[in-house]
Amino acid sequence: MSSTHPMALWWTTDPILIYNDSYSQIIGDRHPKALGGSAKEFWAELFPEFDSILEGVFRGESVYTEDGNLLVYRYGYPEVWLFPLLS
């Protein structure tokens, strides 16, 4: 997975986090422990938003949200990411 584009796969309904080297910059100081670990554990702050999205996806529904923002913690401090959430 030598792409310079960050890529991650959340595998199964209790998602296991699999990602490439470029994604390690996104997950910050949680790398390398997060690789192969629980996405719910390592992105715990995202799951209030993502739980309902994932439930819909696993029911076969498409989900689109405009103007989303996420509060994430990397390297010990909070950051707000602004972008559309697509799934």
PASEPA-632020 format. One record per residue: x, y, z of N, C-alpha, C in turn; residue in three letters. Coordinates in steps of 0.05 Angstrom, whole numbers, padded with zeros to 5 digits, always signed. Layout:
# PASEPA-632020
XYZXYZXYZALA
...
//
This chain:
# PASEPA-632020
+00017-00024+00000+00000+00000+00000+00018+00025+00000MET
+00032+00028-00021+00052+00050-00023+00040+00076-00034SER
+00014+00078-00037+00002+00102-00048+00008+00126-00029SER
+00011+00149-00040+00014+00173-00024-00013+00184-00015THR
-00034+00173-00026-00061+00181-00018-00070+00165+00007HIS
-00078+00179+00029-00086+00164+00053-00111+00147+00047PRO
-00109+00121+00055-00131+00103+00051-00135+00086+00076MET
-00161+00082+00083-00167+00065+00106-00191+00047+00099ALA
-00192+00024+00111-00214+00006+00108-00224-00001+00136LEU
-00249+00002+00140-00262-00006+00165-00276-00032+00160TRP
-00264-00054+00169-00273-00081+00162-00291-00093+00182TRP
-00314-00103+00175-00335-00116+00190-00353-00096+00205THR
-00374-00106+00217-00393-00089+00230-00383-00078+00256THR
-00363-00090+00268-00348-00079+00291-00321-00072+00280ASP
-00319-00049+00266-00297-00045+00247-00269-00048+00258PRO
-00254-00064+00243-00225-00066+00247-00212-00046+00228ILE
-00193-00031+00238-00180-00009+00223-00155-00019+00208LEU
-00156-00017+00182-00134-00025+00165-00127-00001+00147ILE
-00102+00007+00146-00096+00032+00132-00067+00031+00121TYR
-00062+00049+00102-00035+00051+00091-00018+00071+00106ASN
+00008+00073+00098+00027+00091+00112+00018+00120+00111ASP
+00006+00129+00089-00003+00157+00088-00025+00163+00108SER
-00042+00144+00113-00064+00148+00133-00053+00151+00161TYR
-00029+00141+00166-00017+00143+00193-00014+00172+00201SER
-00011+00191+00182-00010+00219+00189-00038+00229+00198GLN
-00059+00217+00188-00086+00226+00196-00092+00216+00224ILE
-00085+00191+00230-00091+00180+00256-00072+00189+00278ILE
-00050+00201+00270-00032+00214+00289-00018+00195+00307GLY
-00017+00203+00332-00001+00187+00352-00014+00161+00360ASP
-00037+00155+00348-00050+00128+00352-00037+00106+00336ARG
-00022+00115+00316-00006+00096+00299+00019+00088+00314HIS
+00027+00064+00314+00018+00041+00299-00002+00023+00314PRO
-00008+00030+00340-00027+00013+00355-00054+00010+00341LYS
-00063+00030+00327-00090+00029+00314-00091+00009+00291ALA
-00069+00003+00278-00069-00015+00255-00077-00043+00264LEU
-00100-00052+00253-00111-00078+00259-00128-00077+00285GLY
-00131-00054+00296-00147-00051+00321-00176-00042+00315GLY
-00190-00038+00336-00218-00030+00334-00221+00000+00326SER
-00235+00005+00304-00240+00033+00296-00256+00047+00317ALA
-00274+00033+00330-00290+00045+00352-00273+00054+00375LYS
-00252+00039+00380-00234+00047+00402-00216+00070+00394GLU
-00203+00068+00371-00183+00088+00363-00195+00114+00352PHE
-00220+00113+00342-00234+00137+00334-00259+00141+00351TRP
-00256+00138+00377-00279+00139+00395-00295+00165+00393ALA
-00281+00187+00388-00295+00213+00387-00312+00216+00362GLU
-00307+00199+00342-00323+00200+00317-00349+00184+00319LEU
-00350+00165+00337-00372+00146+00336-00400+00157+00344PHE
-00402+00178+00358-00429+00190+00361-00441+00198+00334PRO
-00424+00207+00316-00433+00214+00288-00433+00189+00270GLU
-00413+00172+00272-00410+00150+00253-00428+00126+00259PHE
-00436+00121+00283-00452+00098+00290-00477+00097+00273ASP
-00492+00119+00271-00517+00119+00255-00511+00116+00225SER
-00489+00128+00216-00481+00125+00188-00475+00096+00182ILE
-00458+00083+00199-00451+00055+00194-00475+00037+00196LEU
-00494+00042+00214-00518+00025+00216-00533+00026+00189GLU
-00536+00050+00178-00549+00053+00152-00535+00039+00130GLY
-00509+00041+00129-00493+00028+00108-00496-00002+00110VAL
-00496-00013+00134-00498-00042+00136-00527-00052+00131PHE
-00546-00034+00130-00573-00041+00121-00576-00037+00091ARG
-00554-00029+00078-00555-00026+00049-00563+00002+00040GLY
-00564+00022+00058-00572+00049+00051-00548+00066+00043GLU
-00553+00085+00025-00533+00105+00019-00537+00128+00038SER
-00515+00141+00045-00516+00163+00064-00499+00186+00053VAL
-00510+00210+00053-00496+00234+00045-00502+00256+00064TYR
-00482+00270+00073-00485+00293+00091-00469+00316+00080THR
-00481+00340+00077-00465+00363+00068-00455+00379+00092GLU
-00433+00392+00088-00422+00411+00108-00418+00398+00135ASP
-00407+00375+00135-00401+00361+00160-00376+00372+00173GLY
-00374+00369+00199-00349+00374+00213-00345+00353+00234ASN
-00321+00347+00239-00314+00327+00259-00293+00339+00278LEU
-00296+00333+00303-00276+00340+00323-00259+00315+00328LEU
-00234+00317+00320-00215+00294+00323-00192+00302+00341VAL
-00180+00283+00353-00157+00287+00370-00133+00274+00358TYR
-00112+00290+00351-00087+00279+00341-00065+00292+00357ARG
-00045+00276+00363-00021+00287+00376-00028+00302+00402TYR
-00050+00294+00416-00056+00305+00442-00073+00330+00443GLY
-00082+00340+00420-00099+00364+00420-00122+00361+00400TYR
-00144+00376+00404-00167+00373+00386-00163+00389+00361PRO
-00175+00378+00339-00175+00392+00313-00204+00389+00302GLU
-00213+00410+00288-00239+00408+00275-00234+00405+00245VAL
-00244+00384+00234-00242+00378+00205-00269+00385+00193TRP
-00268+00402+00172-00292+00410+00157-00292+00398+00130LEU
-00312+00382+00124-00315+00370+00097-00341+00355+00096PHE
-00351+00350+00071-00375+00333+00069-00369+00305+00078PRO
-00387+00293+00093-00385+00265+00101-00400+00249+00081LEU
-00386+00231+00068-00398+00214+00048-00395+00184+00056LEU
-00416+00169+00052-00413+00140+00055-00433+00126+00037SER
//
